Amino acid sequence: MTRAYEGFFTDDFKNGLGHFSSLKKQIRKKVDAILLDPYYNTEPLGKGRWADLRGLRSKRVNRNIRIVFLICEETPHPDCAKEEQRILFLTIGPHDKAYKKP
């Protein structure tokens, strides 16, 4: 069995969770699924209308809410600390707002 990834959460992600307390169980399930296999059923992002999100991925929570995250082995980031089995959760929010923030 593959080792699960270790998750780290930015302040922006933690603040966003407070706005979606009614979706707490759904969000937890999605975060757990990402930690088990971040490549399964997630969308690699690219250069969009509002921001360049290349190297990031997203996962749907529901029809409008998205989780935006980074896989350290896929995209180097200062917060990864040379660890490959890490996932950095960057933001959560409605589609348009989540994709505006890198």
Secondary structure, DSSP 8 states (H G I E B T S, - for coil): -----EEEE-HHHHHHHHHTGGGHHHHHHHHHHHHH-TTTT-EE--B-SS-B-TT-EEEESSSSEEEEEEETTTS--GGGTT-SSEEEEEEEEEHHHHTT--
